[in-house]
Amino acid sequence: MYVCLCRGITDQDIKNAINNGSESFRQIREELDLGTCCGRCVPEARQIISEELAQIAARISTAA
């Protein structure tokens, strides 16, 4: 699903950035140029980032 129509960024692009080591909205914004045009995507992008990082943290704590 497209999150940022201005830049053509999908939810999968955001998830891929996280899986490649990005750990914050700021890092993903810099990597993907996310939220730098109209800004309407920022709330949804932050939600996706938060959920993805929470899932990773849950997997890590379950494995430990």
PDB file with one MODEL, atoms N, CA, C and O in Angstrom:
MODEL        1
ATOM      1  N   MET A   1       0.836  -1.165   0.000  1.00  0.00           N
ATOM      2  CA  MET A   1       0.000   0.000   0.000  1.00  0.00           C
ATOM      3  C   MET A   1       0.892   1.243   0.000  1.00  0.00           C
ATOM      4  O   MET A   1       1.913   1.287   0.687  1.00  0.00           O
ATOM      5  N   TYR A   2       0.497   2.238  -0.770  1.00  0.00           N
ATOM      6  CA  TYR A   2       1.253   3.485  -0.794  1.00  0.00           C
ATOM      7  C   TYR A   2       1.001   4.277   0.475  1.00  0.00           C
ATOM      8  O   TYR A   2      -0.144   4.482   0.879  1.00  0.00           O
ATOM      9  N   VAL A   3       2.072   4.716   1.092  1.00  0.00           N
ATOM     10  CA  VAL A   3       1.996   5.560   2.277  1.00  0.00           C
ATOM     11  C   VAL A   3       2.239   7.005   1.860  1.00  0.00           C
ATOM     12  O   VAL A   3       1.517   7.908   2.281  1.00  0.00           O
ATOM     13  N   CYS A   4       3.247   7.218   1.039  1.00  0.00           N
ATOM     14  CA  CYS A   4       3.607   8.553   0.556  1.00  0.00           C
ATOM     15  C   CYS A   4       3.381   8.606  -0.949  1.00  0.00           C
ATOM     16  O   CYS A   4       4.155   8.049  -1.728  1.00  0.00           O
ATOM     17  N   LEU A   5       2.311   9.283  -1.344  1.00  0.00           N
ATOM     18  CA  LEU A   5       2.009   9.392  -2.767  1.00  0.00           C
ATOM     19  C   LEU A   5       2.977  10.349  -3.466  1.00  0.00           C
ATOM     20  O   LEU A   5       3.297  10.157  -4.639  1.00  0.00           O
ATOM     21  N   CYS A   6       3.437  11.359  -2.766  1.00  0.00           N
ATOM     22  CA  CYS A   6       4.350  12.334  -3.368  1.00  0.00           C
ATOM     23  C   CYS A   6       5.647  11.674  -3.835  1.00  0.00           C
ATOM     24  O   CYS A   6       6.169  12.000  -4.902  1.00  0.00           O
ATOM     25  N   ARG A   7       6.160  10.748  -3.031  1.00  0.00           N
ATOM     26  CA  ARG A   7       7.440  10.106  -3.331  1.00  0.00           C
ATOM     27  C   ARG A   7       7.289   8.655  -3.781  1.00  0.00           C
ATOM     28  O   ARG A   7       8.280   8.007  -4.119  1.00  0.00           O
ATOM     29  N   GLY A   8       6.055   8.135  -3.789  1.00  0.00           N
ATOM     30  CA  GLY A   8       5.830   6.762  -4.228  1.00  0.00           C
ATOM     31  C   GLY A   8       6.390   5.727  -3.264  1.00  0.00           C
ATOM     32  O   GLY A   8       6.902   4.691  -3.689  1.00  0.00           O
ATOM     33  N   ILE A   9       6.295   6.006  -1.965  1.00  0.00           N
ATOM     34  CA  ILE A   9       6.851   5.118  -0.944  1.00  0.00           C
ATOM     35  C   ILE A   9       5.737   4.240  -0.385  1.00  0.00           C
ATOM     36  O   ILE A   9       4.670   4.729  -0.015  1.00  0.00           O
ATOM     37  N   THR A  10       6.001   2.942  -0.330  1.00  0.00           N
ATOM     38  CA  THR A  10       5.016   1.986   0.170  1.00  0.00           C
ATOM     39  C   THR A  10       5.328   1.571   1.609  1.00  0.00           C
ATOM     40  O   THR A  10       6.400   1.859   2.140  1.00  0.00           O
ATOM     41  N   ASP A  11       4.370   0.893   2.214  1.00  0.00           N
ATOM     42  CA  ASP A  11       4.599   0.359   3.552  1.00  0.00           C
ATOM     43  C   ASP A  11       5.733  -0.664   3.525  1.00  0.00           C
ATOM     44  O   ASP A  11       6.492  -0.784   4.487  1.00  0.00           O
ATOM     45  N   GLN A  12       5.842  -1.396   2.422  1.00  0.00           N
ATOM     46  CA  GLN A  12       6.919  -2.381   2.306  1.00  0.00           C
ATOM     47  C   GLN A  12       8.285  -1.695   2.216  1.00  0.00           C
ATOM     48  O   GLN A  12       9.272  -2.221   2.732  1.00  0.00           O
ATOM     49  N   ASP A  13       8.350  -0.545   1.576  1.00  0.00           N
ATOM     50  CA  ASP A  13       9.608   0.220   1.530  1.00  0.00           C
ATOM     51  C   ASP A  13      10.046   0.596   2.944  1.00  0.00           C
ATOM     52  O   ASP A  13      11.228   0.516   3.280  1.00  0.00           O
ATOM     53  N   ILE A  14       9.090   1.004   3.761  1.00  0.00           N
ATOM     54  CA  ILE A  14       9.385   1.380   5.146  1.00  0.00           C
ATOM     55  C   ILE A  14       9.851   0.155   5.929  1.00  0.00           C
ATOM     56  O   ILE A  14      10.839   0.224   6.661  1.00  0.00           O
ATOM     57  N   LYS A  15       9.148  -0.957   5.778  1.00  0.00           N
ATOM     58  CA  LYS A  15       9.528  -2.190   6.470  1.00  0.00           C
ATOM     59  C   LYS A  15      10.901  -2.672   6.026  1.00  0.00           C
ATOM     60  O   LYS A  15      11.688  -3.146   6.846  1.00  0.00           O
ATOM     61  N   ASN A  16      11.190  -2.556   4.744  1.00  0.00           N
ATOM     62  CA  ASN A  16      12.512  -2.943   4.243  1.00  0.00           C
ATOM     63  C   ASN A  16      13.602  -2.074   4.851  1.00  0.00           C
ATOM     64  O   ASN A  16      14.675  -2.575   5.188  1.00  0.00           O
ATOM     65  N   ALA A  17      13.345  -0.788   4.994  1.00  0.00           N
ATOM     66  CA  ALA A  17      14.324   0.114   5.604  1.00  0.00           C
ATOM     67  C   ALA A  17      14.603  -0.301   7.043  1.00  0.00           C
ATOM     68  O   ALA A  17      15.748  -0.264   7.493  1.00  0.00           O
ATOM     69  N   ILE A  18      13.563  -0.692   7.762  1.00  0.00           N
ATOM     70  CA  ILE A  18      13.738  -1.149   9.141  1.00  0.00           C
ATOM     71  C   ILE A  18      14.537  -2.444   9.167  1.00  0.00           C
ATOM     72  O   ILE A  18      15.449  -2.598   9.979  1.00  0.00           O
ATOM     73  N   ASN A  19      14.201  -3.364   8.289  1.00  0.00           N
ATOM     74  CA  ASN A  19      14.925  -4.634   8.234  1.00  0.00           C
ATOM     75  C   ASN A  19      16.382  -4.453   7.802  1.00  0.00           C
ATOM     76  O   ASN A  19      17.219  -5.319   8.054  1.00  0.00           O
ATOM     77  N   ASN A  20      16.679  -3.334   7.155  1.00  0.00           N
ATOM     78  CA  ASN A  20      18.046  -3.034   6.747  1.00  0.00           C
ATOM     79  C   ASN A  20      18.789  -2.180   7.776  1.00  0.00           C
ATOM     80  O   ASN A  20      19.894  -1.708   7.508  1.00  0.00           O
ATOM     81  N   GLY A  21      18.184  -1.979   8.955  1.00  0.00           N
ATOM     82  CA  GLY A  21      18.901  -1.326  10.032  1.00  0.00           C
ATOM     83  C   GLY A  21      18.382   0.012  10.509  1.00  0.00           C
ATOM     84  O   GLY A  21      18.844   0.504  11.539  1.00  0.00           O
ATOM     85  N   SER A  22      17.448   0.620   9.811  1.00  0.00           N
ATOM     86  CA  SER A  22      16.897   1.895  10.285  1.00  0.00           C
ATOM     87  C   SER A  22      16.077   1.648  11.540  1.00  0.00           C
ATOM     88  O   SER A  22      15.319   0.681  11.620  1.00  0.00           O
ATOM     89  N   GLU A  23      16.236   2.535  12.525  1.00  0.00           N
ATOM     90  CA  GLU A  23      15.583   2.325  13.816  1.00  0.00           C
ATOM     91  C   GLU A  23      14.710   3.488  14.259  1.00  0.00           C
ATOM     92  O   GLU A  23      14.218   3.495  15.387  1.00  0.00           O
ATOM     93  N   SER A  24      14.509   4.473  13.388  1.00  0.00           N
ATOM     94  CA  SER A  24      13.699   5.618  13.784  1.00  0.00           C
ATOM     95  C   SER A  24      13.076   6.274  12.559  1.00  0.00           C
ATOM     96  O   SER A  24      13.485   6.031  11.424  1.00  0.00           O
ATOM     97  N   PHE A  25      12.078   7.108  12.818  1.00  0.00           N
ATOM     98  CA  PHE A  25      11.454   7.859  11.736  1.00  0.00           C
ATOM     99  C   PHE A  25      12.495   8.731  11.044  1.00  0.00           C
ATOM    100  O   PHE A  25      12.514   8.828   9.817  1.00  0.00           O
ATOM    101  N   ARG A  26      13.351   9.355  11.823  1.00  0.00           N
ATOM    102  CA  ARG A  26      14.371  10.235  11.254  1.00  0.00           C
ATOM    103  C   ARG A  26      15.276   9.497  10.269  1.00  0.00           C
ATOM    104  O   ARG A  26      15.557   9.997   9.180  1.00  0.00           O
ATOM    105  N   GLN A  27      15.728   8.310  10.657  1.00  0.00           N
ATOM    106  CA  GLN A  27      16.590   7.533   9.765  1.00  0.00           C
ATOM    107  C   GLN A  27      15.850   7.138   8.488  1.00  0.00           C
ATOM    108  O   GLN A  27      16.411   7.211   7.395  1.00  0.00           O
ATOM    109  N   ILE A  28      14.608   6.727   8.628  1.00  0.00           N
ATOM    110  CA  ILE A  28      13.826   6.321   7.464  1.00  0.00           C
ATOM    111  C   ILE A  28      13.513   7.529   6.585  1.00  0.00           C
ATOM    112  O   ILE A  28      13.530   7.425   5.359  1.00  0.00           O
ATOM    113  N   ARG A  29      13.230   8.660   7.198  1.00  0.00           N
ATOM    114  CA  ARG A  29      12.991   9.888   6.433  1.00  0.00           C
ATOM    115  C   ARG A  29      14.213  10.233   5.584  1.00  0.00           C
ATOM    116  O   ARG A  29      14.086  10.581   4.410  1.00  0.00           O
ATOM    117  N   GLU A  30      15.382  10.135   6.182  1.00  0.00           N
ATOM    118  CA  GLU A  30      16.605  10.443   5.452  1.00  0.00           C
ATOM    119  C   GLU A  30      16.878   9.432   4.346  1.00  0.00           C
ATOM    120  O   GLU A  30      17.302   9.800   3.251  1.00  0.00           O
ATOM    121  N   GLU A  31      16.635   8.159   4.634  1.00  0.00           N
ATOM    122  CA  GLU A  31      16.901   7.104   3.645  1.00  0.00           C
ATOM    123  C   GLU A  31      15.938   7.149   2.461  1.00  0.00           C
ATOM    124  O   GLU A  31      16.351   6.999   1.311  1.00  0.00           O
ATOM    125  N   LEU A  32      14.660   7.353   2.748  1.00  0.00           N
ATOM    126  CA  LEU A  32      13.638   7.267   1.705  1.00  0.00           C
ATOM    127  C   LEU A  32      13.125   8.618   1.219  1.00  0.00           C
ATOM    128  O   LEU A  32      12.361   8.669   0.255  1.00  0.00           O
ATOM    129  N   ASP A  33      13.523   9.709   1.860  1.00  0.00           N
ATOM    130  CA  ASP A  33      13.004  11.044   1.566  1.00  0.00           C
ATOM    131  C   ASP A  33      11.510  11.097   1.894  1.00  0.00           C
ATOM    132  O   ASP A  33      10.725  11.729   1.187  1.00  0.00           O
ATOM    133  N   LEU A  34      11.148  10.435   2.955  1.00  0.00           N
ATOM    134  CA  LEU A  34       9.759  10.288   3.397  1.00  0.00           C
ATOM    135  C   LEU A  34       9.294  11.530   4.149  1.00  0.00           C
ATOM    136  O   LEU A  34      10.012  12.049   5.004  1.00  0.00           O
ATOM    137  N   GLY A  35       8.111  11.997   3.834  1.00  0.00           N
ATOM    138  CA  GLY A  35       7.505  13.091   4.570  1.00  0.00           C
ATOM    139  C   GLY A  35       8.125  14.448   4.311  1.00  0.00           C
ATOM    140  O   GLY A  35       7.975  15.364   5.120  1.00  0.00           O
ATOM    141  N   THR A  36       8.813  14.588   3.204  1.00  0.00           N
ATOM    142  CA  THR A  36       9.502  15.850   2.939  1.00  0.00           C
ATOM    143  C   THR A  36       8.776  16.733   1.922  1.00  0.00           C
ATOM    144  O   THR A  36       9.254  17.814   1.577  1.00  0.00           O
ATOM    145  N   CYS A  37       7.635  16.271   1.452  1.00  0.00           N
ATOM    146  CA  CYS A  37       6.896  17.071   0.464  1.00  0.00           C
ATOM    147  C   CYS A  37       5.672  17.708   1.146  1.00  0.00           C
ATOM    148  O   CYS A  37       5.777  18.819   1.666  1.00  0.00           O
ATOM    149  N   CYS A  38       4.549  17.044   1.153  1.00  0.00           N
ATOM    150  CA  CYS A  38       3.350  17.628   1.765  1.00  0.00           C
ATOM    151  C   CYS A  38       3.194  17.249   3.237  1.00  0.00           C
ATOM    152  O   CYS A  38       2.542  17.968   3.994  1.00  0.00           O
ATOM    153  N   GLY A  39       3.789  16.121   3.650  1.00  0.00           N
ATOM    154  CA  GLY A  39       3.748  15.713   5.052  1.00  0.00           C
ATOM    155  C   GLY A  39       2.527  14.917   5.470  1.00  0.00           C
ATOM    156  O   GLY A  39       2.447  14.501   6.626  1.00  0.00           O
ATOM    157  N   ARG A  40       1.587  14.691   4.591  1.00  0.00           N
ATOM    158  CA  ARG A  40       0.376  13.944   4.967  1.00  0.00           C
ATOM    159  C   ARG A  40       0.666  12.495   5.351  1.00  0.00           C
ATOM    160  O   ARG A  40      -0.124  11.870   6.059  1.00  0.00           O
ATOM    161  N   CYS A  41       1.778  11.967   4.893  1.00  0.00           N
ATOM    162  CA  CYS A  41       2.115  10.569   5.146  1.00  0.00           C
ATOM    163  C   CYS A  41       2.742  10.344   6.521  1.00  0.00           C
ATOM    164  O   CYS A  41       2.829   9.205   6.979  1.00  0.00           O
ATOM    165  N   VAL A  42       3.175  11.405   7.177  1.00  0.00           N
ATOM    166  CA  VAL A  42       3.950  11.256   8.409  1.00  0.00           C
ATOM    167  C   VAL A  42       3.213  10.473   9.492  1.00  0.00           C
ATOM    168  O   VAL A  42       3.806   9.548  10.048  1.00  0.00           O
ATOM    169  N   PRO A  43       1.958  10.781   9.827  1.00  0.00           N
ATOM    170  CA  PRO A  43       1.299  10.003  10.886  1.00  0.00           C
ATOM    171  C   PRO A  43       1.216   8.504  10.570  1.00  0.00           C
ATOM    172  O   PRO A  43       1.491   7.669  11.431  1.00  0.00           O
ATOM    173  N   GLU A  44       0.840   8.173   9.345  1.00  0.00           N
ATOM    174  CA  GLU A  44       0.735   6.765   8.984  1.00  0.00           C
ATOM    175  C   GLU A  44       2.106   6.098   8.967  1.00  0.00           C
ATOM    176  O   GLU A  44       2.249   4.961   9.416  1.00  0.00           O
ATOM    177  N   ALA A  45       3.102   6.794   8.457  1.00  0.00           N
ATOM    178  CA  ALA A  45       4.459   6.250   8.434  1.00  0.00           C
ATOM    179  C   ALA A  45       4.957   5.992   9.847  1.00  0.00           C
ATOM    180  O   ALA A  45       5.547   4.945  10.114  1.00  0.00           O
ATOM    181  N   ARG A  46       4.729   6.924  10.747  1.00  0.00           N
ATOM    182  CA  ARG A  46       5.146   6.737  12.144  1.00  0.00           C
ATOM    183  C   ARG A  46       4.457   5.527  12.762  1.00  0.00           C
ATOM    184  O   ARG A  46       5.075   4.785  13.525  1.00  0.00           O
ATOM    185  N   GLN A  47       3.184   5.323  12.439  1.00  0.00           N
ATOM    186  CA  GLN A  47       2.443   4.177  12.957  1.00  0.00           C
ATOM    187  C   GLN A  47       3.034   2.871  12.440  1.00  0.00           C
ATOM    188  O   GLN A  47       3.216   1.925  13.208  1.00  0.00           O
ATOM    189  N   ILE A  48       3.333   2.813  11.154  1.00  0.00           N
ATOM    190  CA  ILE A  48       3.928   1.609  10.564  1.00  0.00           C
ATOM    191  C   ILE A  48       5.278   1.324  11.201  1.00  0.00           C
ATOM    192  O   ILE A  48       5.584   0.178  11.531  1.00  0.00           O
ATOM    193  N   ILE A  49       6.082   2.356  11.373  1.00  0.00           N
ATOM    194  CA  ILE A  49       7.409   2.197  11.983  1.00  0.00           C
ATOM    195  C   ILE A  49       7.273   1.686  13.408  1.00  0.00           C
ATOM    196  O   ILE A  49       7.978   0.759  13.807  1.00  0.00           O
ATOM    197  N   SER A  50       6.385   2.275  14.166  1.00  0.00           N
ATOM    198  CA  SER A  50       6.171   1.861  15.554  1.00  0.00           C
ATOM    199  C   SER A  50       5.731   0.404  15.638  1.00  0.00           C
ATOM    200  O   SER A  50       6.253  -0.354  16.456  1.00  0.00           O
ATOM    201  N   GLU A  51       4.779   0.007  14.802  1.00  0.00           N
ATOM    202  CA  GLU A  51       4.289  -1.368  14.815  1.00  0.00           C
ATOM    203  C   GLU A  51       5.376  -2.358  14.413  1.00  0.00           C
ATOM    204  O   GLU A  51       5.513  -3.420  15.019  1.00  0.00           O
ATOM    205  N   GLU A  52       6.138  -2.008  13.401  1.00  0.00           N
ATOM    206  CA  GLU A  52       7.194  -2.905  12.923  1.00  0.00           C
ATOM    207  C   GLU A  52       8.290  -3.076  13.978  1.00  0.00           C
ATOM    208  O   GLU A  52       8.767  -4.186  14.211  1.00  0.00           O
ATOM    209  N   LEU A  53       8.684  -1.972  14.612  1.00  0.00           N
ATOM    210  CA  LEU A  53       9.711  -2.057  15.662  1.00  0.00           C
ATOM    211  C   LEU A  53       9.198  -2.841  16.872  1.00  0.00           C
ATOM    212  O   LEU A  53       9.958  -3.576  17.503  1.00  0.00           O
ATOM    213  N   ALA A  54       7.904  -2.685  17.196  1.00  0.00           N
ATOM    214  CA  ALA A  54       7.311  -3.444  18.301  1.00  0.00           C
ATOM    215  C   ALA A  54       7.306  -4.943  17.994  1.00  0.00           C
ATOM    216  O   ALA A  54       7.563  -5.760  18.878  1.00  0.00           O
ATOM    217  N   GLN A  55       7.017  -5.299  16.754  1.00  0.00           N
ATOM    218  CA  GLN A  55       7.018  -6.715  16.366  1.00  0.00           C
ATOM    219  C   GLN A  55       8.428  -7.294  16.464  1.00  0.00           C
ATOM    220  O   GLN A  55       8.606  -8.430  16.903  1.00  0.00           O
ATOM    221  N   ILE A  56       9.415  -6.525  16.060  1.00  0.00           N
ATOM    222  CA  ILE A  56      10.802  -6.983  16.158  1.00  0.00           C
ATOM    223  C   ILE A  56      11.193  -7.156  17.617  1.00  0.00           C
ATOM    224  O   ILE A  56      11.818  -8.151  17.980  1.00  0.00           O
ATOM    225  N   ALA A  57      10.829  -6.195  18.451  1.00  0.00           N
ATOM    226  CA  ALA A  57      11.147  -6.277  19.882  1.00  0.00           C
ATOM    227  C   ALA A  57      10.467  -7.492  20.518  1.00  0.00           C
ATOM    228  O   ALA A  57      11.062  -8.162  21.361  1.00  0.00           O
ATOM    229  N   ALA A  58       9.241  -7.775  20.123  1.00  0.00           N
ATOM    230  CA  ALA A  58       8.511  -8.926  20.663  1.00  0.00           C
ATOM    231  C   ALA A  58       9.190 -10.237  20.266  1.00  0.00           C
ATOM    232  O   ALA A  58       9.303 -11.157  21.076  1.00  0.00           O
ATOM    233  N   ARG A  59       9.639 -10.310  19.015  1.00  0.00           N
ATOM    234  CA  ARG A  59      10.333 -11.522  18.572  1.00  0.00           C
ATOM    235  C   ARG A  59      11.628 -11.713  19.324  1.00  0.00           C
ATOM    236  O   ARG A  59      11.978 -12.837  19.683  1.00  0.00           O
ATOM    237  N   ILE A  60      12.346 -10.631  19.569  1.00  0.00           N
ATOM    238  CA  ILE A  60      13.612 -10.710  20.285  1.00  0.00           C
ATOM    239  C   ILE A  60      13.370 -11.141  21.734  1.00  0.00           C
ATOM    240  O   ILE A  60      14.096 -11.992  22.249  1.00  0.00           O
ATOM    241  N   SER A  61      12.379 -10.577  22.385  1.00  0.00           N
ATOM    242  CA  SER A  61      12.131 -10.922  23.788  1.00  0.00           C
ATOM    243  C   SER A  61      11.589 -12.342  23.923  1.00  0.00           C
ATOM    244  O   SER A  61      11.835 -13.002  24.933  1.00  0.00           O
ATOM    245  N   THR A  62      10.862 -12.817  22.926  1.00  0.00           N
ATOM    246  CA  THR A  62      10.356 -14.183  22.947  1.00  0.00           C
ATOM    247  C   THR A  62      11.507 -15.184  22.736  1.00  0.00           C
ATOM    248  O   THR A  62      11.520 -16.265  23.324  1.00  0.00           O
ATOM    249  N   ALA A  63      12.443 -14.809  21.907  1.00  0.00           N
ATOM    250  CA  ALA A  63      13.587 -15.692  21.616  1.00  0.00           C
ATOM    251  C   ALA A  63      14.574 -15.756  22.777  1.00  0.00           C
ATOM    252  O   ALA A  63      15.311 -16.732  22.916  1.00  0.00           O
ATOM    253  N   ALA A  64      14.588 -14.734  23.595  1.00  0.00           N
ATOM    254  CA  ALA A  64      15.567 -14.677  24.690  1.00  0.00           C
ATOM    255  C   ALA A  64      15.202 -15.508  25.862  1.00  0.00           C
ATOM    256  O   ALA A  64      15.940 -15.547  26.846  1.00  0.00           O
TER     257      ALA A  64
ENDMDL
END
